[in-house]
Amino acid sequence: MNEDEYWMRQALLQAEQAYACGEVPVGCVIVRDGSLIASGHNVVISSADPSAHAEIVALRHAGSRIGNYRLVDASLYVTLEPCLMCVGAMVHARVQRLIFAATEPKAGAVCSRCEALNFDHLNHRVQWQGGVMGQQSSELLSRFFKERRSLQKSARQSS
């Protein structure tokens, strides 16, 4: 197993925690110099906070841990292609590398819906790679939404 797969497995563990809490299963870890700085998973529903995506949660923890909002030389691993909000936060944090698992065809802001990391006006460039353990992440997301649709169908039928 290479280093990117190792850290993506850690992000997948975070996604599984989100799943267990009834949140969309997205997980994130931030690494610098081969060490874990921070981790997080979606808590949008439980915190009633639309900004509480896995990446934002992990970025907040990382900044607090190192005492600086700039995460120079850090790599961010996330199980789903980031949205525009999360891409913006990574640029502001000066994250060096973004590694994501599954693409997000509806709202992905790296390569699916737009290529926000390539905007000319940005003052920082985040290197990125997608598809690391993408199948595992996609399967977890599919299972979550299948269960959710099944529960909603059951609730409609019983009312």
C-alpha positions in Angstrom: 0.0 0.0 0.0 1.4 3.4 -0.9 1.3 6.5 1.3 -1.8 8.0 -0.5 -3.8 4.8 -0.1 -2.8 4.6 3.6 -4.1 8.1 4.3 -7.2 7.7 2.2 -8.0 4.6 4.3 -7.9 6.9 7.3 -10.2 9.3 5.5 -12.6 6.4 4.7 -12.6 5.5 8.5 -13.8 9.1 9.1 -16.5 8.7 6.4 -17.7 5.5 8.1 -18.0 7.5 11.4 -20.2 10.0 9.5 -22.3 7.2 8.1 -22.8 5.8 11.6 -24.0 9.2 12.7 -26.5 9.5 9.9 -24.4 12.1 8.0 -23.5 11.9 4.4 -20.3 9.6 4.6 -17.5 11.9 3.7 -14.3 11.9 5.7 -11.1 13.9 5.6 -7.6 13.8 7.0 -4.8 16.4 6.8 -1.2 15.3 6.8 2.1 17.1 7.0 5.6 15.6 7.0 4.1 12.1 7.2 2.1 12.8 10.3 -1.6 13.3 10.9 -2.5 16.9 11.8 -6.2 16.6 11.9 -9.3 14.6 10.8 -12.9 15.2 10.4 -16.1 14.0 8.8 -19.4 15.6 7.8 -21.5 17.0 10.7 -23.7 19.2 8.6 -27.0 17.6 9.9 -26.0 17.2 13.6 -24.5 20.6 13.9 -27.2 22.4 11.8 -24.2 24.0 10.0 -24.1 24.1 6.2 -20.4 24.7 6.3 -19.6 21.7 8.4 -18.3 19.6 5.5 -15.5 17.1 6.3 -12.9 19.3 4.8 -13.9 22.4 6.7 -14.1 20.5 10.0 -10.6 19.1 9.4 -9.2 22.4 8.3 -10.5 24.1 11.5 -9.0 21.3 13.7 -5.6 21.6 11.8 -5.5 25.4 12.2 -6.2 25.1 15.9 -3.7 22.3 16.4 -0.8 24.1 14.8 -1.9 27.6 15.8 -2.0 28.9 12.2 -4.6 29.0 9.5 -2.0 28.5 6.9 -1.3 24.8 6.3 1.8 25.1 4.1 3.2 21.8 2.9 0.0 19.9 4.1 -1.8 17.3 2.1 -5.6 17.0 2.4 -7.2 13.6 1.8 -11.0 13.5 1.3 -13.3 10.7 0.2 -15.3 12.9 -2.2 -14.3 15.6 -4.7 -14.7 18.9 -2.8 -17.3 21.5 -3.5 -16.6 25.2 -4.3 -16.7 26.2 -0.6 -14.1 23.6 0.4 -11.9 24.3 -2.6 -11.8 28.0 -1.6 -10.9 27.1 2.0 -8.1 24.9 0.8 -6.7 27.8 -1.3 -6.9 30.2 1.6 -5.2 27.7 3.9 -2.4 27.2 1.4 -2.9 23.4 1.3 -0.1 22.0 -0.9 -1.9 18.8 -2.2 -5.5 17.6 -2.4 -6.1 13.9 -2.9 -9.7 12.8 -3.3 -11.3 9.4 -3.8 -14.6 9.7 -5.8 -15.7 12.4 -8.2 -18.8 14.4 -7.4 -20.8 14.9 -10.6 -23.4 17.2 -9.1 -21.2 19.7 -7.2 -17.5 18.8 -7.6 -15.4 21.9 -8.0 -12.1 20.3 -8.9 -12.8 18.5 -12.2 -16.5 17.5 -12.4 -18.7 20.7 -12.5 -15.9 23.3 -12.6 -12.2 23.5 -12.3 -12.0 26.0 -9.5 -8.4 25.2 -8.6 -7.4 26.5 -12.1 -9.1 30.0 -11.7 -6.5 32.5 -13.0 -7.1 35.0 -10.2 -6.1 32.6 -7.4 -2.9 33.5 -5.5 -2.2 29.9 -4.5 -2.2 26.7 -6.5 -3.2 23.4 -4.9 -1.9 20.3 -6.6 -4.5 17.6 -6.9 -5.1 14.0 -7.7 -8.4 12.2 -7.9 -9.5 8.6 -7.9 -7.5 7.2 -5.0 -9.7 4.4 -3.6 -12.6 5.9 -5.5 -14.5 2.7 -5.8 -14.5 2.2 -2.0 -15.8 5.7 -1.4 -18.4 5.4 -4.1 -19.7 2.2 -2.7 -20.1 3.7 0.8 -21.9 6.7 -0.6 -24.2 4.5 -2.7 -25.0 2.3 0.2 -25.8 5.3 2.4 -28.2 6.9 -0.2 -29.8 3.6 -1.0 -30.6 3.0 2.7 -31.8 6.6 3.0 -34.2 6.2 0.1 -35.5 2.9 1.5 -36.2 4.5 4.9 -38.0 7.4 3.2 -40.1 5.0 1.1 -41.0 3.0 4.2 -42.0 6.2 6.1 -44.2 7.3 3.2 -45.9 3.9 3.0 -46.6 3.8 6.7 -48.2 7.3 6.9 
